[in-house]
Amino acid sequence: MIVAAEGAALAAGIVGATHESWSGVGHLFWWERPDDAAALVLGHTEAATARR
């Protein structure tokens, strides 16, 4: 895990990358917000599949 601003800068330098930031969530984002984490992963995999 890195500072949010550095994560945004890193994502900006990677073609096709996105940066997600959820307020009030710690390092265990998948535990604290499982539905949001699952939706993020599913969206990523669906987009990757659609590009094939």
NORGI-V859909 format. One record per residue. RES is the residue in one letter. SS is DSSP state (@ for helix, = for strand, . for the rest). PSI is psi in whole degrees, 0 to 359 (* if undefined). Layout:
<<RES SS PSI> <RES SS PSI>>
This chain:
<<M . 143> <I . 168> <V . 139> <A @ 317> <A @ 323> <E @ 326> <G @ 319> <A @ 318> <A @ 320> <L @ 313> <A @ 324> <A @ 334> <G . 1> <I . 119> <V . 127> <G . 357> <A . 154> <T . 162> <H . 127> <E . 137> <S . 123> <W . 121> <S . 146> <G . 10> <V . 139> <G . 207> <H . 339> <L . 53> <F @ 325> <W @ 336> <W @ 321> <E @ 328> <R . 66> <P @ 322> <D @ 318> <D @ 319> <A @ 317> <A @ 318> <A @ 322> <L @ 314> <V @ 315> <L @ 319> <G @ 320> <H @ 314> <T @ 323> <E @ 319> <A @ 319> <A @ 321> <T @ 320> <A @ 332> <R . 347> <R . *>>
